Amino acid sequence: MSDAPAAAPRSPAVVAVLAFAGIVVSLMQTLVIPIVPELPRLLDAPASDTAWAVTATLLAAAVATPVVGRLGDMFGKRRMLLISGVMLIIGSVVCALADSLLPMIIGRALQGLASGVIPLGISIMRDELPAERLASATALMSASLGIGGALGLPAAALIADNFSWHVLFWTSAALGAVAIALVTAFVPESKVRSGGRFDLVGALGMATGLICLLLAISKGADWGWGSGTTIGLFLAAVVILPAWGFFELRTDQPLVDLRTTARRQVLVTNLASIAVGFAMFAMSLVIPQLLQLPSRTGYGLGQSMLAAGLVMAPSGLVMMATAPISAAVSKARGPKVTLMTGALIVAAGYGLNIVLMSEVWHFVLVSCVIGAGIGFTYGSMPALIMGAVPASETAAANSLNTLMRSIGTSSASAIAGVILAQLTTDFGGYALPSEDGFKAVLAVGAGAALLAFAVASFIPRQRVAGDGTLVAEGPAESAEVAAKS
């Protein structure tokens, strides 16, 4: 194209702005963690109800991510990215002004609607960047999900310890406004669009099925895994999601092209993503708790929330640093090798944590090792997805992949909660998770990473073509990767 040379100098700015937007959105994961124990007092509501401040964000993100991705493919990715940023700002302001439970839940749900920013950013990069910059840029954008989560915890703890809790949300609103201003100034609107009619019935069906599934997973421990509500939600998901899939296969312009999703490279990558999401979140559940438990337990280190956040923060920097390394490995050996390598690094990190958990520096080391593995795995997934879908479906396909990771993290939270509730020790009349319970969760995290390694081995083998793009060698996926739009 004649304007390619002019666009190239803007590439670093585009990458930096989109990565910043991704980090801002991913901060929402850890924004409320420092104040979760205080929410019943702050909002004058039972703890079982204030938990919806976390659950609402999860459900909204699960529904919004694939929908926003499809709308981005149809009507413009930059446009939907800006709309997502506006939702983040509105949600943050609502939370900042809230003094009761209902406005907080509404605001947190609106924040969750912004979760499509990361897959939208990856898709914009595919459309706008030259081929030689695409792999490292998408690796960084994908890793921003973990980077924001790791850096957000100490920042949120610092604000919560020194200011009113409302400042947390005013800060997120301000960051959202900065992100929107930068996107408006530096990110062009892509001309790659699919057009067509939006599949409203498909969107409603998918939303209903996902809400049933994720609600049962996230609230099952509170309601009881054998309760009628939990079982009913699981059964509803089992009925609704296959019916939704049947409808999507017979719709001319579906919300999710299940035929594309069923391609071996896309399907296996998404299955591996569930396991990777599970493995990543296990670290976030175990390490902060071990750091903050009283030292008198014999295995807790008695650290503050801020100290625990600072221990986790280097892992975000490691994810950022490994993005170009991940891209280099993908270019040389293919993203399949990168994904499998990252999964092994994550498993090694959890194995290390099982034997090293008595000093603060042990957890810094472990979180950095696991962060490096996450950087590799997250960096490889966009390349694998984009290698099997046309440019007009990039946002929807990457959004579905992000959703798969979210299902993994939700499952990790539920399963870890069950393990830690069963393996307890008495401490001054209170039941606390035991050391063996934490080690069991770490072992499950390692197992999830090894499962991701095993699943990823079924991704078709690839080779590097003469122009630097990747070509799948499997018989069903022999099309060349469209690394350049």
C-alpha positions as CSV (number, residue, x, y, z in Angstrom):
1,M,0.0,0.0,0.0
2,S,1.2,3.5,-0.8
3,D,0.8,4.8,2.7
4,A,2.7,2.0,4.4
5,P,6.0,4.0,4.7
6,A,4.2,6.9,6.4
7,A,2.5,4.6,8.8
8,A,5.6,2.8,9.9
9,P,7.0,5.6,12.1
10,R,3.7,5.6,14.1
11,S,4.1,1.9,14.9
12,P,6.0,2.4,18.3
13,A,3.3,4.9,19.4
14,V,0.5,2.6,18.4
15,V,2.0,-0.3,20.3
16,A,2.8,1.7,23.4
17,V,-0.7,3.2,23.5
18,L,-2.5,-0.1,23.0
19,A,-0.4,-1.8,25.6
20,F,-1.1,1.0,28.0
21,A,-4.8,0.7,27.4
22,G,-4.6,-3.1,28.0
23,I,-2.7,-2.6,31.3
24,V,-5.3,0.0,32.5
25,V,-8.2,-2.4,31.8
26,S,-6.4,-5.4,33.4
27,L,-5.9,-3.3,36.5
28,M,-9.6,-3.8,37.2
29,Q,-8.8,-7.4,38.2
30,T,-6.9,-6.4,41.3
31,L,-8.3,-3.0,41.9
32,V,-10.7,-4.1,44.7
33,I,-8.6,-6.8,46.3
34,P,-7.2,-4.6,49.0
35,I,-10.6,-3.5,50.1
36,V,-12.6,-6.7,49.7
37,P,-12.4,-7.6,53.5
38,E,-13.6,-4.1,54.3
39,L,-16.5,-3.9,51.8
40,P,-19.2,-5.2,54.2
41,R,-18.4,-2.3,56.5
42,L,-17.9,0.2,53.8
43,L,-21.1,-0.6,52.0
44,D,-23.2,-1.7,55.0
45,A,-24.0,-5.1,53.5
46,P,-23.3,-8.8,54.2
47,A,-20.0,-10.3,53.0
48,S,-21.9,-12.8,50.8
49,D,-23.5,-9.8,49.0
50,T,-20.4,-7.6,48.7
51,A,-18.7,-10.5,46.9
52,W,-20.9,-9.5,43.9
53,A,-18.5,-6.5,43.5
54,V,-16.0,-9.1,42.1
55,T,-18.5,-11.5,40.5
56,A,-20.3,-8.7,38.5
57,T,-17.0,-7.8,36.8
58,L,-16.3,-11.4,35.9
59,L,-19.7,-12.0,34.4
60,A,-19.8,-8.7,32.5
61,A,-16.3,-9.3,31.1
62,A,-17.2,-12.8,29.9
63,V,-20.3,-11.6,28.1
64,A,-18.8,-8.4,26.7
65,T,-15.5,-9.8,25.4
66,P,-16.8,-11.9,22.4
67,V,-19.6,-9.5,21.7
68,V,-17.3,-6.4,21.5
69,G,-14.8,-8.4,19.4
70,R,-17.5,-9.2,16.9
71,L,-18.8,-5.6,16.8
72,G,-15.2,-4.5,16.3
73,D,-14.8,-6.7,13.3
74,M,-18.1,-5.4,11.9
75,F,-18.0,-1.7,12.6
76,G,-14.4,-0.7,13.5
77,K,-12.0,-2.0,16.2
78,R,-10.8,1.5,17.3
79,R,-14.4,2.6,17.6
80,M,-15.3,-0.3,19.9
81,L,-12.0,0.2,21.8
82,L,-13.1,3.8,22.6
83,I,-16.6,2.7,23.6
84,S,-15.0,0.2,25.9
85,G,-12.9,2.9,27.5
86,V,-15.9,5.0,28.0
87,M,-17.6,2.1,29.8
88,L,-14.5,1.8,32.1
89,I,-14.7,5.5,32.9
90,I,-18.4,5.5,33.6
91,G,-18.1,2.4,35.8
92,S,-15.2,3.9,37.7
93,V,-17.1,7.1,38.4
94,V,-20.2,5.2,39.5
95,C,-18.0,3.2,42.0
96,A,-16.2,6.3,43.2
97,L,-19.5,7.9,44.1
98,A,-21.0,4.8,45.6
99,D,-21.7,4.4,49.3
100,S,-24.0,1.4,49.0
101,L,-23.9,-2.0,47.4
102,L,-26.1,-1.6,44.3
103,P,-24.2,1.3,42.7
104,M,-21.0,-0.6,43.4
105,I,-22.2,-3.7,41.6
106,I,-23.4,-1.6,38.7
107,G,-20.1,0.3,38.4
108,R,-18.1,-2.9,38.6
109,A,-20.2,-4.5,35.9
110,L,-19.6,-1.5,33.7
111,Q,-15.9,-1.8,34.3
112,G,-16.1,-5.4,33.2
113,L,-17.6,-4.4,29.9
114,A,-14.2,-2.8,29.0
115,S,-12.4,-6.2,29.0
116,G,-12.6,-6.4,25.2
117,V,-9.8,-3.8,24.9
118,I,-6.9,-6.4,24.9
119,P,-8.3,-8.6,22.0
120,L,-9.3,-5.4,20.1
121,G,-5.8,-4.1,20.5
122,I,-4.2,-7.2,19.2
123,S,-6.5,-7.1,16.2
124,I,-5.7,-3.4,15.5
125,M,-2.0,-4.4,15.6
126,R,-2.6,-7.1,13.0
127,D,-4.3,-4.5,10.7
128,E,-1.8,-1.6,11.2
129,L,1.7,-2.9,12.0
130,P,4.3,-4.1,9.5
131,A,5.0,-7.8,9.7
132,E,8.4,-7.5,11.4
133,R,6.8,-5.7,14.4
134,L,3.7,-7.7,14.7
135,A,4.9,-10.7,16.8
136,S,6.6,-8.7,19.5
137,A,3.7,-6.2,19.7
138,T,0.9,-8.7,20.0
139,A,3.0,-10.6,22.6
140,L,3.2,-7.5,24.7
141,M,-0.4,-6.7,24.2
142,S,-1.5,-10.2,25.2
143,A,0.8,-10.2,28.3
144,S,-0.7,-6.8,29.4
145,L,-3.5,-8.9,31.0
146,G,-1.0,-10.3,33.5
147,I,1.1,-7.2,33.7
148,G,-1.7,-5.0,34.8
149,G,-2.9,-7.6,37.4
150,A,0.6,-7.8,38.9
151,L,1.3,-4.1,39.0
152,G,-2.2,-3.2,40.1
153,L,-2.1,-5.0,43.4
154,P,0.7,-3.0,45.1
155,A,-0.6,0.3,43.6
156,A,-4.1,-0.4,44.8
157,A,-2.9,-1.4,48.3
158,L,-0.8,1.8,48.5
159,I,-3.8,3.9,47.6
160,A,-6.2,2.0,50.0
161,D,-3.7,2.3,52.9
162,N,-3.2,6.0,52.5
163,F,-6.4,7.5,51.1
164,S,-10.1,7.0,51.0
165,W,-11.1,3.8,49.1
166,H,-13.0,6.1,46.7
167,V,-9.7,7.3,45.4
168,L,-9.1,3.8,43.9
169,F,-11.9,4.4,41.4
170,W,-11.2,8.0,40.7
171,T,-7.7,6.9,39.8
172,S,-9.0,4.2,37.4
173,A,-11.3,6.8,35.9
174,A,-8.4,9.1,35.3
175,L,-6.3,6.3,33.8
176,G,-9.2,5.4,31.5
177,A,-9.5,9.0,30.3
178,V,-5.7,9.1,29.6
179,A,-6.0,5.9,27.6
180,I,-8.9,7.2,25.5
181,A,-7.1,10.5,24.8
182,L,-4.0,8.5,23.7
183,V,-6.0,6.1,21.5
184,T,-7.8,9.0,19.9
185,A,-4.5,10.8,19.1
186,F,-2.3,7.9,18.0
187,V,-4.4,4.8,16.9
188,P,-5.9,4.9,13.4
189,E,-9.2,3.2,12.6
190,S,-8.7,0.0,10.6
191,K,-10.2,-0.3,7.2
192,V,-10.5,-4.1,7.6
193,R,-14.1,-4.8,8.4
194,S,-16.5,-7.7,7.9
195,G,-19.7,-5.7,7.9
196,G,-22.9,-7.7,8.0
197,R,-25.8,-8.0,10.5
198,F,-25.2,-8.4,14.2
199,D,-26.4,-11.8,15.6
200,L,-28.5,-10.6,18.5
201,V,-30.1,-14.0,19.2
202,G,-26.7,-15.6,19.2
203,A,-25.4,-12.9,21.6
204,L,-28.3,-13.4,24.0
205,G,-27.9,-17.2,23.9
206,M,-24.2,-17.0,24.5
207,A,-24.6,-14.5,27.3
208,T,-27.2,-16.6,29.1
209,G,-25.1,-19.8,28.8
210,L,-21.9,-18.2,30.0
211,I,-23.6,-16.4,32.9
212,C,-25.1,-19.8,34.0
213,L,-21.7,-21.5,33.7
214,L,-19.5,-18.9,35.3
215,L,-22.1,-18.1,38.1
216,A,-22.1,-21.7,39.1
217,I,-18.3,-21.9,39.1
218,S,-17.7,-18.7,40.9
219,K,-20.5,-18.9,43.5
220,G,-20.7,-22.7,43.9
221,A,-18.5,-22.7,47.0
222,D,-20.8,-20.1,48.7
223,W,-24.1,-21.7,47.7
224,G,-22.9,-25.3,48.1
225,W,-21.8,-27.4,45.2
226,G,-24.7,-29.8,45.8
227,S,-27.3,-27.0,46.2
228,G,-30.2,-26.8,43.8
229,T,-29.1,-23.4,42.6
230,T,-25.6,-24.5,41.6
231,I,-26.7,-27.7,40.0
232,G,-29.5,-26.0,38.2
233,L,-27.1,-23.4,36.7
234,F,-24.7,-26.1,35.6
235,L,-27.6,-28.0,34.0
236,A,-28.9,-24.8,32.3
237,A,-25.4,-24.2,30.9
238,V,-25.2,-27.8,29.6
239,V,-28.5,-27.3,27.8
240,I,-28.2,-23.7,26.6
241,L,-24.6,-23.7,25.2
242,P,-25.0,-26.7,22.9
243,A,-28.4,-25.2,21.7
244,W,-26.6,-21.9,21.1
245,G,-23.9,-23.8,19.1
246,F,-26.6,-25.5,17.0
247,F,-28.1,-22.2,16.2
248,E,-24.8,-20.5,15.4
249,L,-24.0,-23.3,12.9
250,R,-27.2,-22.6,11.0
251,T,-27.0,-18.8,11.0
252,D,-25.6,-16.9,8.0
253,Q,-23.7,-14.3,10.0
254,P,-23.1,-15.9,13.5
255,L,-21.7,-14.1,16.5
256,V,-19.0,-16.8,16.6
257,D,-18.0,-18.7,13.5
258,L,-17.9,-22.1,15.1
259,R,-16.5,-23.6,11.9
260,T,-13.5,-21.4,12.1
261,T,-13.3,-22.1,15.9
262,A,-13.3,-25.8,15.2
263,R,-10.2,-25.6,13.1
264,R,-7.6,-27.7,14.8
265,Q,-5.2,-24.8,15.4
266,V,-7.8,-22.5,16.9
267,L,-9.6,-25.3,18.9
268,V,-6.5,-26.7,20.5
269,T,-5.1,-23.2,21.3
270,N,-8.3,-22.3,23.0
271,L,-8.3,-25.6,25.0
272,A,-4.7,-24.9,26.0
273,S,-5.7,-21.3,27.0
274,I,-8.2,-22.6,29.6
275,A,-5.4,-24.6,31.3
276,V,-3.0,-21.7,31.0
277,G,-5.6,-19.3,32.6
278,F,-6.0,-21.8,35.4
279,A,-2.3,-22.1,36.0
280,M,-1.8,-18.3,36.0
281,F,-4.5,-17.6,38.6
282,A,-3.3,-20.3,41.0
283,M,-0.2,-18.1,41.7
284,S,-2.4,-15.1,42.4
285,L,-4.4,-17.1,44.9
286,V,-1.6,-18.8,46.9
287,I,1.3,-16.4,47.1
288,P,-0.5,-13.3,48.6
289,Q,-2.2,-15.5,51.2
290,L,1.0,-17.2,52.3
291,L,2.8,-13.8,52.5
292,Q,0.0,-12.3,54.7
293,L,-0.8,-15.2,57.1
294,P,0.7,-14.7,60.6
295,S,4.2,-16.0,61.0
296,R,3.0,-17.9,64.1
297,T,1.3,-20.4,61.8
298,G,4.8,-21.7,61.0
299,Y,4.4,-21.1,57.2
300,G,2.9,-17.6,56.9
301,L,5.3,-14.7,56.6
302,G,3.2,-12.0,58.3
303,Q,3.5,-9.4,55.6
304,S,1.1,-6.5,54.8
305,M,-1.0,-6.3,51.7
306,L,1.3,-3.7,50.3
307,A,4.3,-5.9,50.8
308,A,2.6,-8.8,49.2
309,G,1.8,-6.7,46.2
310,L,5.4,-5.5,45.9
311,V,6.5,-9.1,46.0
312,M,4.1,-9.9,43.0
313,A,5.0,-6.7,41.1
314,P,8.3,-7.9,39.5
315,S,6.4,-10.7,37.8
316,G,4.6,-8.1,35.7
317,L,7.9,-6.6,34.7
318,V,9.2,-10.0,33.8
319,M,6.1,-10.6,31.6
320,M,6.8,-7.3,29.8
321,A,10.5,-8.2,29.4
322,T,9.7,-11.7,28.0
323,A,7.4,-10.4,25.3
324,P,10.2,-9.8,22.7
325,I,11.9,-13.1,23.7
326,S,8.6,-14.9,23.1
327,A,8.2,-13.2,19.7
328,A,11.8,-14.2,18.8
329,V,11.2,-17.9,19.7
330,S,7.9,-17.9,17.8
331,K,9.6,-16.4,14.7
332,A,12.4,-19.0,14.9
333,R,10.5,-22.1,15.9
334,G,6.8,-21.2,15.7
335,P,4.4,-20.1,18.4
336,K,3.5,-23.7,19.2
337,V,7.0,-24.2,20.6
338,T,6.7,-20.9,22.5
339,L,3.4,-22.0,24.1
340,M,4.8,-25.4,25.1
341,T,8.0,-23.8,26.5
342,G,6.0,-21.3,28.5
343,A,3.8,-24.0,30.0
344,L,6.9,-26.0,31.1
345,I,8.4,-22.8,32.7
346,V,5.1,-22.2,34.6
347,A,5.1,-25.8,35.8
348,A,8.7,-25.5,37.0
349,G,7.8,-22.3,38.9
350,Y,5.1,-24.1,40.8
351,G,7.4,-27.0,41.5
352,L,10.0,-24.5,42.8
353,N,7.4,-22.9,45.1
354,I,6.5,-26.2,46.7
355,V,10.0,-26.5,48.1
356,L,10.8,-22.8,48.5
357,M,8.1,-21.0,50.6
358,S,9.9,-19.9,53.8
359,E,11.4,-16.5,52.8
360,V,10.1,-13.4,51.0
361,W,12.8,-13.7,48.3
362,H,11.5,-17.2,47.6
363,F,8.2,-15.8,46.5
364,V,9.8,-13.1,44.4
365,L,11.9,-15.7,42.6
366,V,8.9,-18.0,42.1
367,S,6.6,-15.2,40.9
368,C,9.2,-14.1,38.4
369,V,9.7,-17.6,37.0
370,I,6.0,-18.1,36.6
371,G,5.7,-14.6,35.2
372,A,8.2,-15.5,32.5
373,G,6.3,-18.6,31.6
374,I,3.0,-16.7,31.4
375,G,4.8,-14.1,29.2
376,F,5.7,-16.9,26.8
377,T,2.3,-18.5,26.7
378,Y,0.3,-15.3,26.4
379,G,2.7,-14.0,23.8
380,S,2.2,-17.1,21.6
381,M,-1.6,-17.3,21.6
382,P,-2.4,-14.3,19.4
383,A,0.0,-15.6,16.7
384,L,-1.6,-19.1,16.8
385,I,-5.1,-17.6,16.6
386,M,-4.3,-15.1,13.8
387,G,-2.5,-17.9,11.9
388,A,-5.8,-19.7,11.4
389,V,-8.4,-17.0,10.9
390,P,-9.0,-14.3,8.2
391,A,-8.2,-10.7,9.1
392,S,-11.9,-9.8,9.1
393,E,-12.5,-12.2,12.0
394,T,-9.4,-11.4,14.1
395,A,-11.1,-9.5,16.9
396,A,-13.8,-12.0,17.4
397,A,-11.4,-14.9,17.4
398,N,-9.0,-13.2,19.8
399,S,-11.9,-12.3,22.1
400,L,-13.0,-15.9,22.2
401,N,-9.4,-16.9,23.2
402,T,-9.5,-14.3,26.0
403,L,-12.8,-15.7,27.2
404,M,-11.2,-19.2,27.4
405,R,-8.5,-17.9,29.6
406,S,-11.1,-16.2,31.8
407,I,-13.0,-19.6,32.2
408,G,-9.6,-21.1,33.3
409,T,-9.1,-18.4,35.9
410,S,-12.6,-18.7,37.2
411,S,-12.2,-22.5,37.5
412,A,-8.9,-22.0,39.3
413,S,-10.5,-19.8,41.9
414,A,-13.3,-22.3,42.5
415,I,-11.1,-25.4,42.7
416,A,-8.5,-23.7,44.9
417,G,-11.2,-22.5,47.2
418,V,-12.5,-26.1,47.6
419,I,-9.0,-27.4,48.3
420,L,-8.1,-24.7,50.8
421,A,-11.5,-25.1,52.6
422,Q,-10.9,-28.8,53.0
423,L,-7.3,-28.7,54.1
424,T,-7.3,-26.5,57.2
425,T,-5.5,-26.0,60.5
426,D,-6.7,-24.6,63.8
427,F,-5.2,-21.2,64.7
428,G,-6.5,-19.6,67.8
429,G,-9.9,-21.1,67.3
430,Y,-10.0,-20.1,63.6
431,A,-9.7,-22.5,60.7
432,L,-7.0,-21.4,58.3
433,P,-5.8,-23.0,55.1
434,S,-3.0,-25.4,56.0
435,E,0.5,-25.5,54.5
436,D,-0.4,-28.8,52.8
437,G,-3.5,-27.1,51.3
438,F,-1.4,-24.4,49.7
439,K,1.0,-27.0,48.4
440,A,-1.9,-29.0,47.0
441,V,-3.1,-25.9,45.1
442,L,0.5,-25.3,43.8
443,A,0.6,-28.9,42.6
444,V,-2.7,-28.5,40.8
445,G,-1.3,-25.3,39.2
446,A,1.7,-27.2,38.0
447,G,-0.6,-30.0,36.7
448,A,-2.7,-27.4,34.8
449,A,0.5,-26.1,33.2
450,L,1.6,-29.6,32.2
451,L,-1.9,-30.2,30.8
452,A,-1.5,-27.0,28.7
453,F,1.8,-28.4,27.4
454,A,0.2,-31.7,26.5
455,V,-2.8,-30.1,24.8
456,A,-0.5,-27.7,22.9
457,S,1.4,-30.6,21.4
458,F,-1.6,-31.3,19.2
459,I,-1.4,-27.9,17.5
460,P,-0.3,-28.4,13.9
461,R,3.4,-28.1,13.2
462,Q,4.6,-24.9,11.5
463,R,7.5,-23.6,9.5
464,V,8.8,-20.1,8.9
465,A,8.2,-18.9,5.3
466,G,10.6,-16.7,3.3
467,D,8.8,-13.5,4.2
468,G,8.9,-14.3,7.9
469,T,5.2,-15.4,8.2
470,L,4.2,-18.8,9.6
471,V,2.8,-21.6,7.5
472,A,1.0,-24.5,9.2
473,E,2.0,-27.9,7.9
474,G,-1.2,-29.7,8.9
475,P,-3.4,-30.8,6.0
476,A,-6.4,-28.9,7.1
477,E,-4.6,-25.7,8.0
478,S,-2.2,-25.2,5.1
479,A,-3.1,-21.6,4.5
480,E,-0.4,-19.0,5.1
481,V,-0.6,-16.8,8.2
482,A,-1.9,-13.4,7.3
483,A,0.6,-11.5,9.4
484,K,0.2,-8.4,7.2
485,S,-3.1,-6.8,6.4
